[in-house]
């Protein structure tokens, strides 16, 4: 079974566009969405509604928006890197901010990638395809039968 991608994003339009780009890029990975940093932490901890790891498996990649309500992406990243999960969870920041201090802070907190959200669906598709190539998320034609 392919690993789950977790998207932590509060903007419904960005969620929809990301889902469409993943589908268009033919990524077969299961995809889960949380809408704020508090939900992201609960999901990663397997707490509350996310306790069933069959339904909410630990992800192989976290796509993390920085500007979310309740708990922001920086706080999630800081929390994540203090945890002792059995393996390193790759985190790709996906944000509108190209601010140098934000980039440095994200990498300083342990982000693996820092991606600026593209302005249009075609550019988003290209970004998703780069994620696929970089993180080696299996496309459908390479799945085991």
C-alpha positions as a LaTeX table, in Angstrom:
\begin{tabular}{lrrr}
\hline
Residue & $x$ (\AA) & $y$ (\AA) & $z$ (\AA) \\
\hline
Unk1 & 0.00 & 0.00 & 0.00 \\
Unk2 & 1.21 & 3.50 & $-0.82$ \\
Unk3 & 1.95 & 5.94 & 1.95 \\
Unk4 & $-0.43$ & 8.72 & 2.89 \\
Unk5 & 0.22 & 12.39 & 2.13 \\
Unk6 & $-1.05$ & 14.79 & 4.81 \\
Unk7 & $-1.96$ & 18.31 & 3.72 \\
Unk8 & $-2.24$ & 20.89 & 6.51 \\
Unk9 & $-4.03$ & 23.78 & 4.80 \\
Unk10 & $-6.85$ & 26.12 & 5.81 \\
Unk11 & $-7.67$ & 27.64 & 2.41 \\
Unk12 & $-10.45$ & 25.60 & 0.69 \\
Unk13 & $-9.32$ & 26.78 & $-2.77$ \\
Unk14 & $-5.73$ & 25.65 & $-2.14$ \\
Unk15 & $-7.01$ & 22.29 & $-0.85$ \\
Unk16 & $-9.10$ & 21.76 & $-3.99$ \\
Unk17 & $-6.30$ & 22.85 & $-6.31$ \\
Unk18 & $-3.80$ & 20.57 & $-4.56$ \\
Unk19 & $-6.17$ & 17.61 & $-4.75$ \\
Unk20 & $-6.75$ & 18.24 & $-8.47$ \\
Unk21 & $-3.01$ & 18.59 & $-9.12$ \\
Unk22 & $-2.28$ & 15.32 & $-7.28$ \\
Unk23 & $-4.96$ & 13.58 & $-9.33$ \\
Unk24 & $-3.75$ & 15.10 & $-12.61$ \\
Unk25 & $-0.16$ & 14.09 & $-11.76$ \\
Unk26 & $-1.52$ & 10.53 & $-11.34$ \\
Unk27 & $-0.33$ & 10.14 & $-7.77$ \\
Unk28 & $-2.16$ & 7.23 & $-6.24$ \\
Unk29 & $-1.14$ & 7.98 & $-2.67$ \\
Unk30 & $-3.96$ & 8.34 & $-0.18$ \\
Unk31 & $-4.47$ & 11.98 & 0.73 \\
Unk32 & $-5.67$ & 13.39 & 4.06 \\
Unk33 & $-6.44$ & 17.03 & 4.89 \\
Unk34 & $-6.36$ & 18.89 & 8.20 \\
Unk35 & $-7.42$ & 22.53 & 8.31 \\
Unk36 & $-5.27$ & 23.98 & 11.08 \\
Unk37 & $-2.13$ & 23.27 & 13.06 \\
Unk38 & $-4.02$ & 21.87 & 16.03 \\
Unk39 & $-5.63$ & 19.24 & 13.78 \\
Unk40 & $-2.22$ & 18.48 & 12.21 \\
Unk41 & $-0.73$ & 17.74 & 15.63 \\
Unk42 & $-3.72$ & 15.61 & 16.62 \\
Unk43 & $-3.45$ & 13.67 & 13.34 \\
Unk44 & 0.28 & 13.07 & 13.74 \\
Unk45 & $-0.21$ & 12.00 & 17.37 \\
Unk46 & $-3.11$ & 9.71 & 16.43 \\
Unk47 & $-5.39$ & 11.47 & 18.91 \\
Unk48 & $-9.14$ & 12.04 & 19.00 \\
Unk49 & $-10.83$ & 11.39 & 15.68 \\
Unk50 & $-7.42$ & 10.44 & 14.21 \\
Unk51 & $-6.82$ & 7.56 & 16.64 \\
Unk52 & $-7.73$ & 4.88 & 14.07 \\
Unk53 & $-4.45$ & 4.39 & 12.17 \\
Unk54 & $-6.24$ & 2.21 & 9.63 \\
Unk55 & $-8.35$ & 5.18 & 8.60 \\
Unk56 & $-5.71$ & 7.85 & 9.37 \\
Unk57 & $-2.28$ & 6.26 & 8.82 \\
Unk58 & 0.90 & 8.08 & 9.75 \\
Unk59 & 1.91 & 10.03 & 6.63 \\
Unk60 & 5.01 & 9.63 & 4.49 \\
Unk61 & 4.96 & 13.35 & 3.64 \\
Unk62 & 3.50 & 16.45 & 5.31 \\
Unk63 & 2.60 & 19.40 & 3.06 \\
Unk64 & 2.43 & 22.21 & 5.59 \\
Unk65 & 1.02 & 25.70 & 5.15 \\
Unk66 & 2.63 & 28.29 & 7.42 \\
Unk67 & $-0.32$ & 30.64 & 7.87 \\
Unk68 & $-3.03$ & 28.57 & 9.52 \\
Unk69 & $-5.41$ & 29.43 & 12.35 \\
Unk70 & $-5.15$ & 28.22 & 15.96 \\
Unk71 & $-1.63$ & 26.76 & 15.61 \\
Unk72 & 0.47 & 27.98 & 12.68 \\
Unk73 & 2.80 & 25.93 & 10.51 \\
Unk74 & 5.92 & 27.12 & 12.35 \\
Unk75 & 4.47 & 25.85 & 15.63 \\
Unk76 & 3.57 & 22.52 & 14.02 \\
Unk77 & 7.09 & 22.16 & 12.64 \\
Unk78 & 8.65 & 23.08 & 15.98 \\
Unk79 & 6.40 & 20.55 & 17.77 \\
Unk80 & 7.09 & 17.86 & 15.17 \\
Unk81 & 10.86 & 18.08 & 15.44 \\
Unk82 & 10.66 & 17.65 & 19.25 \\
Unk83 & 8.85 & 14.32 & 18.86 \\
Unk84 & 10.47 & 10.91 & 18.88 \\
Unk85 & 8.62 & 9.25 & 16.02 \\
Unk86 & 10.29 & 6.04 & 14.81 \\
Unk87 & 11.37 & 7.73 & 11.56 \\
Unk88 & 11.90 & 11.20 & 10.11 \\
Unk89 & 8.75 & 12.66 & 8.56 \\
Unk90 & 9.61 & 14.79 & 5.53 \\
Unk91 & 7.96 & 18.19 & 5.67 \\
Unk92 & 7.45 & 20.33 & 2.58 \\
Unk93 & 6.37 & 23.85 & 3.45 \\
Unk94 & 3.75 & 25.07 & 0.98 \\
Unk95 & 3.11 & 28.76 & 1.45 \\
Unk96 & 2.47 & 32.13 & $-0.15$ \\
Unk97 & 5.37 & 33.72 & 1.72 \\
Unk98 & 8.68 & 34.17 & $-0.06$ \\
Unk99 & 10.00 & 36.21 & 2.88 \\
Unk100 & 13.67 & 35.47 & 3.65 \\
Unk101 & 13.08 & 35.35 & 7.42 \\
Unk102 & 10.23 & 32.84 & 6.94 \\
Unk103 & 12.39 & 30.65 & 4.71 \\
Unk104 & 15.30 & 30.71 & 7.19 \\
Unk105 & 13.01 & 30.05 & 10.15 \\
Unk106 & 11.31 & 27.10 & 8.42 \\
Unk107 & 14.63 & 25.47 & 7.52 \\
Unk108 & 15.97 & 26.25 & 10.99 \\
Unk109 & 13.02 & 24.36 & 12.46 \\
Unk110 & 13.74 & 21.34 & 10.26 \\
Unk111 & 11.68 & 21.79 & 7.09 \\
Unk112 & 12.91 & 19.59 & 4.24 \\
Unk113 & 11.57 & 21.79 & 1.42 \\
Unk114 & 10.18 & 25.29 & 1.11 \\
Unk115 & 7.77 & 25.71 & $-1.79$ \\
Unk116 & 6.00 & 28.91 & $-2.82$ \\
Unk117 & 2.38 & 28.24 & $-3.79$ \\
Unk118 & 2.11 & 28.74 & $-7.54$ \\
Unk119 & $-0.19$ & 31.38 & $-9.01$ \\
Unk120 & $-2.10$ & 29.05 & $-11.34$ \\
Unk121 & $-3.19$ & 25.40 & $-11.68$ \\
Unk122 & $-0.58$ & 24.56 & $-14.34$ \\
Unk123 & 2.26 & 25.74 & $-12.12$ \\
Unk124 & 0.76 & 23.81 & $-9.20$ \\
Unk125 & 0.76 & 20.65 & $-11.32$ \\
Unk126 & 4.45 & 21.20 & $-12.08$ \\
Unk127 & 5.13 & 21.65 & $-8.35$ \\
Unk128 & 3.30 & 18.43 & $-7.49$ \\
Unk129 & 5.27 & 16.59 & $-10.16$ \\
Unk130 & 8.51 & 17.90 & $-8.61$ \\
Unk131 & 7.32 & 16.70 & $-5.21$ \\
Unk132 & 6.65 & 13.30 & $-6.75$ \\
Unk133 & 10.12 & 13.11 & $-8.25$ \\
Unk134 & 11.85 & 14.43 & $-5.14$ \\
Unk135 & 10.09 & 12.34 & $-2.51$ \\
Unk136 & 9.71 & 9.25 & $-4.76$ \\
Unk137 & 6.01 & 8.79 & $-4.18$ \\
Unk138 & 5.04 & 5.86 & $-6.37$ \\
Unk139 & 2.75 & 6.58 & $-9.34$ \\
Unk140 & 0.07 & 4.00 & $-10.20$ \\
Unk141 & 2.08 & 2.22 & $-12.91$ \\
Unk142 & 4.76 & 1.22 & $-10.40$ \\
Unk143 & 2.48 & $-0.19$ & $-7.72$ \\
Unk144 & 2.87 & $-3.79$ & $-6.73$ \\
Unk145 & 0.01 & $-6.00$ & $-7.75$ \\
\hline
\end{tabular}
